Structure formats: structure tokens, C-alpha cells
Amino acid sequence: MRKLFSILIAASLFAAVAQAETWPSRLIKATIPFGAGSATDVVPRLVFDRLSASSASPS
């Protein structure tokens, strides 16, 4: 779990540095293949809620 979280953080930092134009240009969908309410479901929901709030695209 710690390794996955580290990869998500690194990917988000890389995306923030690498973006050249307005991002996202379209809706982003995330599929989380774990049961609702588990820790593996709650963490991605928190991450994607923050991404949704910081992006200009509609939720």
C-alpha cells in the first residue's frame, strides 16, 4: 500500500511539472476495483476529489 501511495504521489508531481496546456481537456474517469468503504476505496476517492476541485473541468 505504501509503494502504491508513493507511486501516486510521484505521478501527480510529474504530471504537475510536465503539463504544457490546460489539463484536463476532458472528463477523467477512475475505476477502483475494490469494495466500497475499504481503505483502498477511500484513499483514491480523496485524491480524485482534490483533483476534481483543482481542475477546471466539470465533475
N, CA, C and O of each residue as an XYZ file, in Angstrom:
236
protein
N       0.823     -1.189      0.000
C       0.000      0.000      0.000
C       0.868      1.253      0.000
O       0.560      2.239     -0.670
N       1.953      1.197      0.762
C       2.847      2.350      0.842
C       3.515      2.609     -0.513
O       3.698      3.757     -0.920
N       3.876      1.522     -1.203
C       4.511      1.659     -2.513
C       3.520      2.274     -3.517
O       3.900      3.137     -4.308
N       2.276      1.839     -3.485
C       1.250      2.386     -4.377
C       1.037      3.868     -4.105
O       0.932      4.659     -5.043
N       0.973      4.251     -2.852
C       0.791      5.654     -2.485
C       1.980      6.490     -2.969
O       1.804      7.609     -3.451
N       3.196      5.937     -2.836
C       4.389      6.643     -3.308
C       4.355      6.836     -4.817
O       4.744      7.889     -5.322
N       3.896      5.830     -5.527
C       3.792      5.924     -6.988
C       2.759      6.974     -7.376
O       2.990      7.751     -8.303
N       1.616      7.012     -6.678
C       0.591      8.017     -6.961
C       1.107      9.431     -6.719
O       0.842     10.333     -7.515
N       1.830      9.629     -5.646
C       2.397     10.946     -5.345
C       3.415     11.339     -6.408
O       3.395     12.470     -6.892
N       4.302     10.421     -6.776
C       5.310     10.715     -7.798
C       4.653     11.025     -9.139
O       5.082     11.940     -9.843
N       3.637     10.284     -9.489
C       2.946     10.521    -10.767
C       2.246     11.872    -10.768
O       2.249     12.568    -11.783
N       1.653     12.247     -9.653
C       0.972     13.538     -9.608
C       1.968     14.689     -9.662
O       1.688     15.720    -10.273
N       3.127     14.526     -9.030
C       4.160     15.559     -9.114
C       4.696     15.677    -10.529
O       4.905     16.783    -11.027
N       4.922     14.537    -11.181
C       5.407     14.552    -12.552
C       4.387     15.203    -13.477
O       4.755     15.974    -14.364
N       3.129     14.904    -13.282
C       2.076     15.479    -14.124
C       1.992     16.989    -13.934
O       1.751     17.726    -14.890
N       2.189     17.445    -12.711
C       2.132     18.887    -12.448
C       3.280     19.616    -13.131
O       3.110     20.743    -13.597
N       4.439     18.987    -13.191
C       5.602     19.605    -13.824
C       5.515     19.492    -15.340
O       5.917     20.413    -16.051
N       5.001     18.382    -15.840
C       5.037     18.100    -17.266
C       3.900     18.709    -18.074
O       3.954     18.688    -19.303
N       2.883     19.246    -17.433
C       1.748     19.744    -18.213
C       2.127     20.992    -18.997
O       2.753     21.911    -18.470
N       1.736     21.004    -20.257
C       2.089     22.113    -21.133
C       0.868     22.952    -21.497
O       0.994     24.149    -21.757
N      -0.286     22.346    -21.518
C      -1.506     23.073    -21.838
C      -2.544     22.815    -20.760
O      -2.273     22.102    -19.794
N      -3.709     23.381    -20.914
C      -4.732     23.206    -19.896
C      -5.059     21.730    -19.726
O      -5.320     21.008    -20.689
N      -5.036     21.319    -18.495
C      -5.283     19.922    -18.190
C      -6.341     19.853    -17.116
O      -6.271     20.662    -16.191
N      -7.249     19.023    -17.147
C      -7.603     18.068    -18.189
C      -8.491     18.726    -19.240
O      -9.268     19.634    -18.944
N      -8.362     18.261    -20.434
C      -9.183     18.816    -21.510
C     -10.500     18.057    -21.637
O     -11.398     18.485    -22.363
N     -10.617     16.937    -20.937
C     -11.868     16.168    -20.948
C     -12.052     15.491    -19.595
O     -11.144     15.502    -18.764
N     -13.194     14.918    -19.378
C     -13.534     14.276    -18.113
C     -12.629     13.068    -17.853
O     -12.342     12.295    -18.767
N     -12.194     12.915    -16.634
C     -11.361     11.779    -16.238
C     -12.221     10.821    -15.422
O     -12.886     11.236    -14.473
N     -12.210      9.555    -15.784
C     -12.940      8.536    -15.031
C     -11.932      7.605    -14.376
O     -10.939      7.221    -14.995
N     -12.183      7.248    -13.145
C     -11.316      6.325    -12.419
C     -12.140      5.126    -11.990
O     -13.231      5.278    -11.440
N     -11.620      3.939    -12.242
C     -12.258      2.705    -11.812
C     -11.403      2.111    -10.706
O     -10.229      1.809    -10.915
N     -11.988      1.947     -9.541
C     -11.272      1.402     -8.400
C     -11.832      0.003     -8.136
O     -12.980     -0.142     -7.713
N     -11.015     -1.026     -8.388
C     -11.523     -2.405     -8.334
C     -11.574     -3.020     -6.934
O     -11.264     -4.199     -6.765
N     -11.956     -2.241     -5.947
C     -12.044     -2.746     -4.585
C     -13.402     -2.395     -4.011
O     -14.099     -1.526     -4.536
N     -13.774     -3.056     -2.951
C     -15.069     -2.842     -2.331
C     -15.241     -1.436     -1.775
O     -14.287     -0.828     -1.289
N     -16.454     -0.932     -1.852
C     -16.750      0.410     -1.346
C     -16.579      0.457      0.168
O     -16.994     -0.458      0.880
N     -15.964      1.533      0.650
C     -15.787      1.714      2.077
C     -14.488      1.196      2.638
O     -14.152      1.492      3.784
N     -13.743      0.426      1.856
C     -12.457     -0.071      2.341
C     -11.405      1.025      2.194
O     -11.648      2.029      1.523
N     -10.240      0.844      2.814
C      -9.174      1.844      2.745
C      -8.694      2.031      1.301
O      -8.314      3.134      0.908
N      -8.713      0.960      0.525
C      -8.286      1.063     -0.867
C      -9.318      1.759     -1.731
O      -9.049      2.066     -2.892
N     -10.474      2.007     -1.190
C     -11.510      2.773     -1.885
C     -11.529      4.223     -1.406
O     -11.735      5.135     -2.207
N     -11.320      4.441     -0.128
C     -11.415      5.778      0.455
C     -10.270      6.678     -0.014
O     -10.503      7.839     -0.352
N      -9.049      6.167     -0.039
C      -7.894      6.987     -0.426
C      -8.017      7.503     -1.859
O      -7.850      8.703     -2.074
N      -8.302      6.651     -2.851
C      -8.479      7.200     -4.200
C      -9.632      8.191     -4.304
O      -9.552      9.139     -5.085
N     -10.696      7.997     -3.542
C     -11.808      8.964     -3.560
C     -11.338     10.327     -3.079
O     -11.704     11.352     -3.654
N     -10.527     10.342     -2.023
C      -9.992     11.600     -1.515
C      -9.077     12.266     -2.538
O      -9.143     13.478     -2.746
N      -8.230     11.471     -3.168
C      -7.300     12.001     -4.172
C      -8.071     12.573     -5.355
O      -7.782     13.684     -5.802
N      -9.041     11.834     -5.866
C      -9.778     12.295     -7.039
C     -10.734     13.444     -6.707
O     -11.041     14.251     -7.584
N     -11.206     13.535     -5.475
C     -11.999     14.696     -5.078
C     -11.144     15.963     -5.123
O     -11.602     17.013     -5.575
N      -9.906     15.857     -4.655
C      -8.997     17.006     -4.710
C      -8.667     17.367     -6.147
O      -8.628     18.547     -6.497
N      -8.429     16.362     -6.988
C      -8.154     16.639     -8.395
C      -9.350     17.312     -9.052
O      -9.187     18.241     -9.843
N     -10.533     16.853     -8.730
C     -11.743     17.431     -9.296
C     -11.913     18.880     -8.866
O     -12.305     19.728     -9.668
N     -11.624     19.160     -7.619
C     -11.767     20.528     -7.114
C     -10.727     21.466     -7.729
O     -11.003     22.649     -7.933
N      -9.541     20.947     -8.022
C      -8.478     21.810     -8.540
C      -8.520     21.944    -10.056
O      -7.874     22.833    -10.611
N      -9.263     21.087    -10.732
C      -9.337     21.177    -12.188
C     -10.481     22.087    -12.615
O     -11.398     22.370    -11.844
N     -10.404     22.528    -13.839
C     -11.449     23.441    -14.360
C     -12.590     22.676    -15.010
O     -13.627     23.263    -15.318
N     -12.420     21.375    -15.226
C     -13.458     20.609    -15.922
C     -14.591     20.259    -14.957
O     -14.372     20.156    -13.750
N     -15.795     20.076    -15.489
C     -16.937     19.719    -14.627
C     -16.789     18.303    -14.074
O     -16.165     17.452    -14.707
N     -17.346     18.053    -12.925
C     -17.264     16.735    -12.295
C     -18.244     15.780    -12.926
O     -18.319     14.619    -12.525
